[in-house]
Amino acid sequence: MARNEEKAQSMLNRFITMKAEEKKKPKERRPFLASECRDLNEADKWRQQIMREIGRKVAEIQNEGLGEHRLRDLNDEINKLIREKVHWERRIVELGGPNYARHSAKMTDLDGNIVDVPNPSGRGPGYRYFGAAKKLPGVRELFEKPPELRKRRTRYDIYKRINAAYYGYRDDEDGILKSLEKPAEKAMRDDAKGEWHRLDMVRKEARKAVRSGEVAEVTIAAREILHEEEEDVVEEERTKEREMRDKDEKKREFIVHVPLPDEKEIEKMVLQKKKTDLLNKYVSDVLMEEQTEAKDLLNIHR
């Protein structure tokens, strides 16, 4: 009895399921081209469907144990869905809907940093890697930054930065040195002016006492001033004597009391000496005596 009831129940379940499927609308298929869609709501629905498929595949590609081939296939499928999503987003904008591409996600590396890899593998612009696909052989190197090579500076680069400021020629232009030197210069000028007035007063008093013939006590400062004046006079006299001595030395002429041979005579003497040396080297003494006697007989002297 129980088995018949179970069978009937099973048949009833099948009948109910069949009726429910008949009442359902036939499953719609997403258009192959986004341009075929004319309704904004339909376009938004197909975009949402693509987003769900992308999310499901991205969750699946996080598993590193799927194998290299399966990971590459999943990554290709995700990129294909992303391209299709872009077409539907462009179609939504054409139909007057919102622009979803403005807030699209950026590509990140293994550390989560946003990177710009427009064409990393030659598979077309905008190809991206997701999940465990970023760790595949040949893909990891795309996200690694090359080490920065420190370029050695040449002599031209070194001298290019050297200007007048390097040697300190522009230190006066900043105004700092001028503001520091101004009070010091004023103090030095006041000291020099006061010293000059003091010495001038002492000098006048000393000269006045000497001219009047009065016996006056000569102070140490007056003695130093008078001594300096005497030294100046002596120095002037020495300078004049030195100038006169230099003039006298310039006026003196060098007289030679012994006649000196000129260049032609010196050349003639050197040539004669060379001839004599050659004759002594290659001619015998007997031949030399005969030649000398012949010259004497012929009265040849050269």
Secondary structure as UniProt FT lines:
FT   HELIX           2..23
FT   HELIX           34..36
FT   HELIX           40..61
FT   HELIX           64..66
FT   HELIX           68..94
FT   TURN            95..96
FT   HELIX           100..103
FT   TURN            110..111
FT   TURN            125..126
FT   HELIX           131..135
FT   TURN            137..139
FT   HELIX           140..143
FT   HELIX           155..160
FT   TURN            164..170
FT   HELIX           171..173
FT   HELIX           176..212
FT   HELIX           220..251
FT   HELIX           263..282
FT   HELIX           285..298
//
